[in-house]
Amino acid sequence: MNQRGMTLIELIIVMVIIAIGATLTAPNIGGWLTNYRLRSATRDVVSIMRVAQMKAVSNNTSYRVAFDTVNESYIIQYQDTGGAWVTEGGPQTLPTGVKFNTTFAGNITTFSPNSRAMDGSITLNNNKGSIKTVRLLGLTGRIRIE
């Protein structure tokens, strides 16, 4: 008799091998996760800055990103016709274990309708000591990750 399929013993052996593999890789996930959070937070900060820059150009009004280093959050705002700053959306918070500092005056960077801004940078770091820097070149409005 030639029957195709697996026996219960074969199935148990495969499950034991998978369990051993999962046990060996679990401790490494913690180290990987902190670096992933830092990279993700860096991309999010760059993204919100580019959104503010594009909206400033397309809406022909000033937009800014205000960074709150105490609460580890940031928010996008635009200037209305009366000159007041209006919040657009809610504050975005950094992932757990990620902090940042800025070199912008008042922790605010403002984009004008011609895409320019003041020079400055944002330094993000995690609790493992890894650092990412987002640099804004004001004359050209270029935003880059270092």
Secondary structure, DSSP 8 states (H G I E B T S, - for coil): ----S--HHHHHHHHHHHHHHHHHHHHHHHHHHHHHHHHHHHHHHHHHHHHHHHHHHHHTS-EEEEEETTTTEEEEEEE-TTS-EEEEEEEEE--TTEEEEE-SGGGEEEE-TTS----EEEEEEETTS-EEEEEEETTTTEEEE-
